[in-house]
Structures are given as structure tokens and as C-alpha cells.
Amino acid sequence: MGHPTIYPTGTTVYNPKKAWSGYTIYQAADTGALLIDMNGKEVHLWKGLRGFPNKLFPGGYVLGSTSERDPKYGFQDETNLVQVDWDGNIVWKFDRYEYIEDPGHPPQWMARQHHDYQREGNPVGYYVPGQDPKVDSGHTLILAHKNVKRPEISDIELLDDTIIEVDWEGNVVWEWAVSDHFDELGFDEDAKLALSRDPNTRGFGAHAGDWMHINSASVLGPNRFYDAGDERFHPDNIIWDARETNIIAIIDKKTGDIVWKLGPDYSTEETKHIGWIIGQHHAHLIPQGLPGEGNILIFDNGGWGGYGKPNPEAGDGLKIARRDHSRILEINPVTLEIEWQYTPTEAGFQAPLDSYRFYSPYISSAQRLPNGNTLITEGADGRIFEVTREFELVWEYISPYKNSRNSNMVYRAYRVPYEWVPQLALPVETEIAPLDVADFRLPGAAQRGAVTSVEVEGTISYGEGALCVARTDELVQKGRDRDE
């Protein structure tokens, strides 16, 4: 399915009465960390600051990185993680994780940070009432890379994911590596064999196997399950997800053991009602103080992911699970019941025929807002939008910035309250009603409507009728009829 070549960018929908208004920060492709208001006005730009992702802290501070490692020698390695003030001055920096000596480059310390990080005081990196991240002290949790040899997994070198904790002075005070817990991940023998043959080797750096590709890591924080006595949900424990393995897991901060896990197999009796979670991003526990607190919020990308038995679409046993649309899932981690979801059906599309219209096979995120709305980053199309609990679209923004590959991708966006940015006066909020795209025309294009019209006698229509492919609701009704 194709996409239009001409479409509006910037804010396209805004209902001030129903949206949770504030500033939104995202990494504008090949531009920098960009802060916008609800009407899409670009109120501040930290030009050139990289963001994997960018996060805004109280006082107008923003976090990101100043450079990446040369892709000839590394893969998605940021050289550092920095905190800069409103004027772009670096007020905090971490880079002392690994001393790197790449040919043709001066030796240097690097953070090898990728995909996520969290500052003490806030578990998830977005606004939570009463849980502000520290801006001038505290520890920082960082997702990083390390190249390792693990013959029990594969004879090929692995690009391993580590989670480290650093203090304000930049000392690494805690470290966890996923390869140390291979036996806890739940791979069957087919998956282990596929991993051994090819642990998702990439054509970058040392061509190491990006075998897990963990893309989020956050602290659980205070939550109702721990308050009820479930030690798996200790506030210090850490939740992460890995897109290549379709795994979401919680680790015990003290022991490093995996104490809760979803995936890699979703065909079990306990999980088959969820369906396959594939290539997911930004899985995190909704923090205490926000609607849905304690549930796990996931951007279930779809696309492709997982290791296992070869099939017609995955002859090598890599990326065995596939789906051509995305979902937002809110799951109770104890009962595994889906408490809320946003799928192509809730978006108003015919499923599965038009399900591709809500689809980002990579990157992306979801943030729970204080009024119960959800801010969604459909990253592949550079679309950031907000929906209510009842699935009403109340804000939408399309990034106008593209990279050298002609993509306006947005990795992850965050909404913050106005008061976090004291440097700016409160903006004027102007409603933007959705366009009727049937009547939207460019200058010079004719309006719709035939110049002349005739009615053909005897024509009959019964409405939509049958389509070439069965809709999801048709299959559900078929199942009900069979049960009766």
C-alpha cells in the first residue's frame, strides 16, 4: 500500500478541551532536539543535539548526545549522554563506559548509550505528578552496548545489551548484561539453533550479532502490586523489552534475575488471548499517579521479530513472527488481561484490510497522560498523536523534517507540562478542527463534483457487501455462528 506524496505537516488536529496540553519534544530528523507547542509552533531548538531519545526535564533542560560512534566500527553507539540547559550549555555528561580505539579516530571514552535512559526521581522519563527527575544530582540508568563472546549462544561475536547505573560524577555503580541470563529467556531448541546460526548479524561495525536489541529500560517505581506484597514488582526493579526476540521482562535489581517475563512464545494458554507481540518498543509500567497505574503499556509494532522453527517467510528461523500493523496494549502484568488497547479497529479502519494505516514496524512509543489520554508516536511516518480513552483523536502532528533517506521518522516523543519550561510564556491554544480530506485541494486543483451527471435506470446497491478478504468482525461472527 502506498502513501500520498502530498500531505499536510505540523499540527493537523487539536481539541484543547479534550487534549492534555503542554510542550512536546522530539528529535527532528537531521535537525536537533525540537520543542513544539500544541499548535506546532517551534518554540525552541537545540540545533545538532542528537536524541536517542531526547527528554525534557524541569527547568528547560534537555538530554541527548553530541555525537555517534563511526558506523564503520560500531552500531547505534552514542559516544555520550549529556544534559544541556536552555542555552545549550552542557551541565552534565557521561561517557566513561568503554575506552574505544577505532582506526582513524583518536582514542576516547564512550558511553555506547542507545535507545533509553532514566534519571533518578522519575521511573519512566516522562511527566508523572509528584515524581520529577533530578536535574542537578542523582543517578542515571543507561541502556548501553558491549561486544562479547558467548559460545553457548553463538560462535559469532554478539552485540550485547547492558543496563548500567552511573552516579552524578560519572562512576558506573551497577551493571547488568542480558547475555548472562540466556537460560532465563525461555528460548526453545529451534530458537536456540537459529540464534546459534545467525544471531541477527548486522552490516555495521564488527558485524556482530544484534541478538536481542533491547530498546527500552525503565524503573518500576512505586506500584500497587508491590504494595500488595508481590516482590517481583519491587520499585527498584527494572523492566526492559527486546524487539528481535519479542520479549518483555522485569529483572530483580539486587540479584539480576528475571522475575517476570512475557514472550518469546505467545501461543501458550496464558498468552494466546493477547496474540503475538512482535518487535515491540517502549514497554514500561505506567507510574503511580497516572490512570492505568501498574499496568504495562506497550507499543506493539508488528513487522517482524523472533527466533524459532523456519517457516515459508523465515527460512532461516529469524524473524519468524510477522504482522502488517501496530497496536498499543495496556496489560495487567499479574492477570495478563488487556485493560485497554488501540489497534487499527479502534482507529476506525477496516481490519485486517486497512490495518496497515496504523503501522510502524520500527521505533515508536506510547505515553500515558494525566487525564487518561495516550500520546502515541507512530515513528516510521513521523506522526505523533493523542487519543482519549474512548479512542477519539484530539491532537495530531506530522514532522516536516526528513533525513537523507527521505524519512521523517521520529524515534520517540514526550509531552511535558508548560511549567517545566519557565523560559517561555504560556502559549495561546487555538483549536484546529480536522479537515474533510475529500474537499482538501491544492491551488490549481479542481474541486470535487461532476460537471455533468446522469442517473442510470435500474441500478441497485445493498451497501458494502462482501469484500475479497474477510474482515475481522466477519470472522468473529462466523465463530459465534459456529458455536451456536
C-alpha positions as CSV (number, residue, x, y, z in Angstrom):
1,M,0.0,0.0,0.0
2,G,1.3,3.4,-0.9
3,H,1.2,6.7,0.9
4,P,0.3,10.1,-0.6
5,T,3.2,12.3,-1.9
6,I,1.5,15.5,-0.8
7,Y,0.1,15.8,2.8
8,P,-0.1,18.5,5.5
9,T,2.7,18.6,8.2
10,G,2.8,20.3,11.6
11,T,-0.3,20.1,13.8
12,T,-3.3,18.9,11.9
13,V,-5.8,18.3,14.7
14,Y,-6.1,20.0,18.1
15,N,-9.0,19.9,20.5
16,P,-8.0,22.0,23.5
17,K,-11.0,20.9,25.6
18,K,-10.0,17.2,25.4
19,A,-6.3,17.1,24.9
20,W,-3.7,17.3,27.8
21,S,-1.9,20.4,26.6
22,G,1.8,21.0,27.1
23,Y,5.0,21.1,25.1
24,T,6.2,18.1,23.1
25,I,9.8,17.3,22.5
26,Y,11.2,15.1,19.7
27,Q,14.3,14.5,17.6
28,A,13.6,16.3,14.3
29,A,15.5,14.4,11.6
30,D,18.9,15.8,10.7
31,T,18.0,19.0,12.7
32,G,18.1,18.5,16.5
33,A,16.0,18.4,19.6
34,L,12.9,20.3,18.8
35,L,10.3,21.6,21.3
36,I,6.8,22.5,19.9
37,D,3.6,23.7,21.4
38,M,0.2,22.3,20.8
39,N,-0.3,24.3,17.6
40,G,3.0,23.0,16.3
41,K,4.9,26.3,16.8
42,E,8.6,25.5,17.1
43,V,9.3,27.3,20.4
44,H,12.9,26.1,20.9
45,L,15.6,24.1,19.0
46,W,18.8,22.6,20.4
47,K,20.4,22.5,17.0
48,G,22.5,19.5,16.3
49,L,21.8,17.8,19.6
50,R,21.2,14.2,18.9
51,G,18.4,12.2,20.7
52,F,18.2,8.5,21.2
53,P,15.8,9.8,22.6
54,N,15.6,13.4,23.7
55,K,14.0,14.0,27.1
56,L,13.0,17.4,28.6
57,F,13.4,17.9,32.4
58,P,12.0,20.6,34.7
59,G,13.7,24.0,34.2
60,G,14.1,23.6,30.4
61,Y,16.9,21.1,30.5
62,V,17.1,18.6,27.7
63,L,19.1,15.3,27.4
64,G,20.6,13.8,24.3
65,S,24.1,13.2,22.9
66,T,26.6,15.2,20.9
67,S,27.9,12.5,18.6
68,E,27.7,8.9,17.5
69,R,30.4,6.4,17.0
70,D,31.6,5.9,13.4
71,P,29.3,3.2,12.0
72,K,32.3,1.5,10.4
73,Y,33.2,0.3,13.9
74,G,30.0,0.5,16.0
75,F,26.3,0.1,15.7
76,Q,23.9,2.6,17.2
77,D,26.5,3.7,19.7
78,E,26.2,7.2,21.1
79,T,29.5,8.5,22.3
80,N,28.0,10.2,25.3
81,L,24.9,11.2,27.2
82,V,24.6,14.9,28.0
83,Q,22.3,17.2,29.8
84,V,22.2,20.7,28.4
85,D,20.5,23.9,29.6
86,W,18.2,26.2,27.7
87,D,21.1,27.9,26.1
88,G,22.8,24.7,25.0
89,N,25.5,24.6,27.7
90,I,26.5,21.1,28.8
91,V,25.8,20.8,32.5
92,W,26.3,17.1,32.9
93,K,28.0,14.4,30.8
94,F,28.6,10.7,30.9
95,D,31.0,8.9,28.5
96,R,33.2,6.7,30.6
97,Y,31.8,3.3,30.0
98,E,34.4,1.9,27.5
99,Y,37.7,3.2,26.1
100,I,37.5,2.9,22.4
101,E,40.4,2.8,19.9
102,D,38.8,2.9,16.4
103,P,41.2,3.1,13.4
104,G,41.5,6.6,12.1
105,H,40.0,8.2,15.2
106,P,41.6,9.5,18.4
107,P,41.2,7.0,21.3
108,Q,38.3,8.1,23.5
109,W,35.9,7.1,26.2
110,M,32.4,6.4,25.1
111,A,29.1,5.7,26.8
112,R,27.9,3.5,23.9
113,Q,24.4,4.6,25.0
114,H,21.4,3.6,22.9
115,H,17.6,3.7,23.0
116,D,16.9,4.7,26.6
117,Y,18.0,6.1,29.9
118,Q,16.3,7.3,33.1
119,R,17.2,9.9,35.7
120,E,16.7,9.2,39.4
121,G,13.4,10.7,40.7
122,N,11.3,9.6,37.8
123,P,10.9,6.0,36.7
124,V,10.0,6.4,33.0
125,G,11.3,9.6,31.6
126,Y,8.0,11.4,31.1
127,Y,5.8,13.6,33.3
128,V,4.4,11.9,36.4
129,P,2.7,14.0,39.1
130,G,5.0,14.2,42.1
131,Q,7.8,12.3,40.5
132,D,10.1,14.8,38.8
133,P,13.6,13.7,37.6
134,K,16.5,15.3,39.4
135,V,18.3,18.0,37.4
136,D,21.4,18.7,39.5
137,S,22.1,15.4,41.2
138,G,21.2,11.7,41.3
139,H,21.9,8.5,39.5
140,T,21.1,7.8,35.8
141,L,20.1,4.4,34.4
142,I,21.5,3.9,30.9
143,L,21.0,1.3,28.2
144,A,24.3,0.6,26.6
145,H,26.2,-1.8,24.3
146,K,29.2,-4.2,24.8
147,N,30.7,-6.6,22.4
148,V,31.1,-10.1,23.9
149,K,32.0,-13.7,23.0
150,R,29.4,-16.2,24.2
151,P,29.9,-19.6,22.5
152,E,27.0,-21.1,24.4
153,I,24.8,-18.7,22.4
154,S,26.7,-18.5,19.1
155,D,30.2,-18.7,17.8
156,I,29.6,-15.3,16.2
157,E,30.5,-12.2,18.3
158,L,27.5,-10.6,20.0
159,L,26.5,-7.0,20.3
160,D,25.2,-7.4,23.8
161,D,22.8,-5.1,25.7
162,T,23.8,-3.9,29.1
163,I,22.0,-1.7,31.6
164,I,24.2,0.4,33.8
165,E,23.7,2.8,36.6
166,V,26.0,5.8,37.0
167,D,26.3,8.4,39.7
168,W,26.4,12.2,39.2
169,E,30.2,12.1,38.9
170,G,30.0,9.5,36.1
171,N,31.1,6.4,38.0
172,V,29.5,3.1,37.0
173,V,28.0,1.8,40.2
174,W,25.8,-1.1,38.8
175,E,25.9,-3.2,35.6
176,W,23.7,-5.9,34.2
177,A,24.2,-7.8,30.9
178,V,21.5,-9.8,29.2
179,S,23.8,-12.5,27.9
180,D,24.5,-13.5,31.5
181,H,20.8,-14.6,31.7
182,F,20.4,-16.6,28.4
183,D,19.0,-19.6,30.2
184,E,16.2,-17.5,31.7
185,L,14.9,-16.1,28.4
186,G,12.7,-19.0,27.5
187,F,14.0,-19.9,24.1
188,D,13.0,-23.3,22.7
189,E,15.5,-25.6,20.9
190,D,14.5,-24.3,17.4
191,A,15.1,-20.7,18.6
192,K,18.5,-21.6,20.1
193,L,19.5,-23.3,16.9
194,A,18.5,-20.3,14.8
195,L,20.3,-17.9,17.1
196,S,23.4,-20.0,17.0
197,R,23.5,-20.0,13.2
198,D,22.9,-16.2,12.9
199,P,22.3,-14.0,16.0
200,N,20.9,-11.2,13.8
201,T,24.3,-10.1,12.4
202,R,24.3,-6.6,11.0
203,G,26.4,-4.9,8.3
204,F,27.8,-2.3,10.6
205,G,30.8,-2.2,12.9
206,A,32.3,-5.6,13.7
207,H,29.3,-7.3,12.0
208,A,28.4,-8.6,15.4
209,G,25.0,-10.2,16.2
210,D,22.5,-7.7,17.5
211,W,20.8,-10.7,19.0
212,M,18.3,-9.0,21.5
213,H,18.1,-5.4,20.5
214,I,16.7,-4.1,23.8
215,N,15.1,-0.7,23.1
216,S,13.7,0.4,26.5
217,A,14.7,0.2,30.1
218,S,12.9,1.9,33.0
219,V,12.4,1.5,36.7
220,L,9.1,0.2,38.0
221,G,8.8,2.8,40.8
222,P,6.1,2.7,43.5
223,N,3.2,0.4,42.4
224,R,0.1,-1.3,43.7
225,F,1.4,-4.9,43.1
226,Y,4.4,-4.4,45.3
227,D,2.2,-2.7,47.9
228,A,0.1,-5.9,47.8
229,G,3.1,-8.0,48.6
230,D,4.4,-9.1,45.2
231,E,8.2,-8.9,45.4
232,R,8.5,-9.2,41.6
233,F,7.4,-5.6,41.4
234,H,9.8,-4.0,43.8
235,P,10.1,-0.3,43.0
236,D,13.8,-0.6,42.2
237,N,13.3,-3.4,39.7
238,I,13.8,-2.7,36.0
239,I,11.6,-3.5,33.1
240,W,13.0,-3.9,29.5
241,D,11.9,-5.1,26.1
242,A,13.8,-6.6,23.2
243,R,12.4,-6.2,19.7
244,E,14.4,-9.0,18.0
245,T,13.1,-11.6,20.5
246,N,9.6,-10.3,21.2
247,I,10.4,-10.4,24.9
248,I,9.4,-8.1,27.7
249,A,10.9,-8.8,31.1
250,I,11.4,-7.5,34.6
251,I,14.7,-8.0,36.4
252,D,15.4,-8.0,40.2
253,K,17.7,-5.1,40.8
254,K,19.5,-6.9,43.6
255,T,20.1,-10.3,42.1
256,G,19.8,-9.5,38.3
257,D,17.5,-12.5,37.9
258,I,14.5,-12.3,35.5
259,V,11.4,-12.4,37.8
260,W,8.7,-11.7,35.3
261,K,8.5,-12.3,31.5
262,L,6.2,-12.0,28.6
263,G,7.3,-13.8,25.4
264,P,9.0,-15.1,23.4
265,D,6.2,-17.6,22.9
266,Y,2.7,-16.2,22.8
267,S,0.9,-19.4,21.8
268,T,0.6,-20.6,25.4
269,E,-2.8,-20.9,27.2
270,E,-1.9,-17.9,29.4
271,T,-1.0,-15.6,26.5
272,K,-2.9,-16.7,23.4
273,H,-5.7,-14.1,24.1
274,I,-3.1,-11.4,23.7
275,G,-1.9,-12.5,20.3
276,W,1.7,-12.2,19.2
277,I,3.6,-9.2,20.4
278,I,6.2,-8.5,17.7
279,G,9.1,-6.1,17.5
280,Q,7.7,-4.0,20.4
281,H,9.0,-0.8,21.8
282,H,8.8,1.3,24.9
283,A,7.3,-1.3,27.2
284,H,7.0,0.2,30.7
285,L,5.0,0.2,33.9
286,I,2.5,3.1,34.0
287,P,3.7,5.0,37.0
288,Q,1.7,5.5,40.2
289,G,-0.3,8.7,39.9
290,L,-1.4,8.2,36.3
291,P,-4.6,6.5,35.0
292,G,-3.9,2.8,34.5
293,E,-1.1,2.8,37.1
294,G,0.6,-0.5,37.5
295,N,-0.3,-1.8,34.0
296,I,2.3,-2.3,31.4
297,L,2.0,0.0,28.3
298,I,3.5,-1.3,25.1
299,F,3.9,-0.1,21.5
300,D,3.4,-3.5,19.8
301,N,5.0,-2.7,16.4
302,G,4.2,-5.7,14.4
303,G,6.5,-6.0,11.5
304,W,8.8,-9.0,12.1
305,G,10.7,-10.5,15.0
306,G,11.6,-13.6,16.9
307,Y,13.7,-16.8,16.5
308,G,12.3,-20.3,16.1
309,K,11.4,-23.0,13.6
310,P,11.8,-22.0,10.0
311,N,8.6,-21.2,8.0
312,P,7.9,-20.0,4.5
313,E,8.5,-16.4,5.4
314,A,11.5,-17.1,7.6
315,G,13.5,-19.9,6.1
316,D,16.4,-19.3,8.4
317,G,14.4,-19.2,11.6
318,L,15.0,-15.5,12.0
319,K,12.0,-13.0,12.3
320,I,9.5,-15.9,12.4
321,A,6.5,-13.8,13.6
322,R,5.1,-11.2,11.2
323,R,2.2,-8.7,11.2
324,D,1.4,-5.8,9.0
325,H,0.0,-3.4,11.6
326,S,0.7,-2.0,15.0
327,R,-1.1,-2.0,18.4
328,I,-1.0,-0.2,21.7
329,L,-1.5,-2.6,24.5
330,E,-2.1,-1.9,28.2
331,I,-1.8,-5.2,30.1
332,N,-2.3,-6.1,33.7
333,P,1.1,-7.8,34.5
334,V,-0.4,-10.2,37.0
335,T,-3.6,-11.3,35.3
336,L,-2.2,-10.7,31.8
337,E,-5.6,-9.3,30.8
338,I,-5.7,-6.5,28.2
339,E,-7.1,-3.5,30.1
340,W,-7.1,-1.1,27.1
341,Q,-5.9,-1.2,23.5
342,Y,-5.6,0.9,20.5
343,T,-5.5,-1.1,17.3
344,P,-6.5,-0.3,13.7
345,T,-10.0,-1.2,14.6
346,E,-10.1,1.4,17.4
347,A,-8.6,3.8,14.9
348,G,-11.6,3.4,12.7
349,F,-10.0,1.3,9.9
350,Q,-11.4,-1.9,8.4
351,A,-9.4,-4.8,9.9
352,P,-7.4,-6.5,8.5
353,L,-7.9,-4.9,5.1
354,D,-6.8,-1.4,6.1
355,S,-4.9,-2.3,9.2
356,Y,-1.7,-1.1,7.6
357,R,-2.9,2.5,8.1
358,F,-1.8,2.3,11.7
359,Y,1.7,0.8,11.3
360,S,5.2,1.5,12.3
361,P,7.4,-1.6,12.0
362,Y,10.2,0.0,13.9
363,I,10.9,2.7,16.6
364,S,7.7,4.4,18.2
365,S,6.3,4.8,21.7
366,A,3.3,5.4,23.9
367,Q,3.0,7.8,26.9
368,R,0.1,7.8,29.4
369,L,-1.0,11.4,30.2
370,P,-2.5,12.6,33.5
371,N,-6.1,13.0,32.0
372,G,-6.1,9.4,30.8
373,N,-5.2,10.1,27.2
374,T,-2.4,8.4,25.5
375,L,0.3,10.2,23.4
376,I,1.4,7.8,20.6
377,T,4.5,8.1,18.4
378,E,3.9,6.3,15.2
379,G,7.5,6.7,14.4
380,A,8.0,5.4,10.9
381,D,5.7,8.1,9.5
382,G,6.8,10.9,11.8
383,R,3.3,11.0,13.3
384,I,2.7,12.0,16.9
385,F,-0.9,11.9,18.1
386,E,-3.1,11.9,21.2
387,V,-6.2,9.8,21.7
388,T,-8.7,9.6,24.6
389,R,-9.7,6.5,26.4
390,E,-12.6,6.3,24.0
391,F,-10.2,6.4,21.0
392,E,-11.1,9.9,19.9
393,L,-8.2,11.7,18.1
394,V,-7.7,15.0,19.9
395,W,-4.3,16.1,18.7
396,E,-2.1,15.1,15.7
397,Y,1.3,16.4,14.5
398,I,3.3,15.3,11.4
399,S,7.0,16.0,11.4
400,P,8.1,18.1,8.4
401,Y,11.7,17.2,8.9
402,K,13.3,14.4,6.8
403,N,16.7,12.7,6.9
404,S,19.0,11.8,4.0
405,R,16.9,8.7,3.3
406,N,13.8,10.8,2.7
407,S,12.3,9.7,6.0
408,N,10.6,11.9,8.6
409,M,11.0,9.2,11.2
410,V,10.5,10.2,14.9
411,Y,12.1,7.7,17.4
412,R,10.1,8.8,20.4
413,A,8.3,11.9,21.5
414,Y,7.4,13.2,25.0
415,R,4.7,15.6,26.3
416,V,5.7,17.8,29.3
417,P,3.7,20.4,31.3
418,Y,4.1,24.1,30.4
419,E,5.6,24.8,33.9
420,W,8.6,22.7,33.1
421,V,9.7,25.4,30.7
422,P,9.8,28.7,32.7
423,Q,11.8,30.4,29.9
424,L,8.6,30.6,27.8
425,A,5.3,32.5,28.3
426,L,2.2,30.3,28.2
427,P,1.2,29.8,24.6
428,V,-2.1,30.7,23.1
429,E,-4.1,27.5,22.4
430,T,-6.0,27.6,19.2
431,E,-8.3,24.8,18.2
432,I,-7.6,23.0,14.9
433,A,-10.7,21.2,13.6
434,P,-10.0,18.1,11.5
435,L,-10.1,18.7,7.7
436,D,-12.5,16.9,5.4
437,V,-9.8,15.5,3.2
438,A,-12.4,14.8,0.4
439,D,-12.5,18.6,-0.1
440,F,-8.9,19.4,0.6
441,R,-7.3,20.7,-2.6
442,L,-4.0,22.3,-3.6
443,P,-4.0,25.6,-5.6
444,G,-4.9,24.8,-9.2
445,A,-6.6,21.5,-8.5
446,A,-10.3,21.2,-9.4
447,Q,-12.9,20.8,-6.7
448,R,-14.8,17.5,-6.5
449,G,-18.1,17.1,-8.1
450,A,-19.0,16.1,-11.7
451,V,-19.6,18.9,-14.2
452,T,-22.5,16.9,-15.7
453,S,-24.3,13.9,-14.3
454,V,-26.8,11.3,-15.4
455,E,-28.6,8.6,-13.5
456,V,-28.6,5.1,-14.8
457,E,-32.1,3.5,-14.5
458,G,-32.4,0.1,-12.7
459,T,-29.2,0.3,-10.6
460,I,-29.3,-1.5,-7.2
461,S,-26.9,-1.5,-4.3
462,Y,-27.0,-3.3,-1.0
463,G,-24.3,-1.2,0.6
464,E,-20.8,-2.5,1.3
465,G,-21.5,-6.2,0.7
466,A,-18.7,-8.8,0.7
467,L,-15.1,-7.9,0.2
468,C,-12.3,-10.1,-1.3
469,V,-10.8,-10.7,2.2
470,A,-12.9,-11.4,5.3
471,R,-12.9,-8.6,7.8
472,T,-12.1,-9.3,11.5
473,D,-15.7,-8.7,12.6
474,E,-16.9,-11.1,9.9
475,L,-14.6,-13.8,11.3
476,V,-15.8,-13.1,14.8
477,Q,-19.4,-13.5,13.8
478,K,-18.5,-16.7,11.9
479,G,-17.1,-18.1,15.1
480,R,-20.2,-17.2,17.0
481,D,-22.5,-18.8,14.5
482,R,-20.4,-22.0,14.7
483,D,-20.6,-22.0,18.5
484,E,-24.4,-21.7,18.3
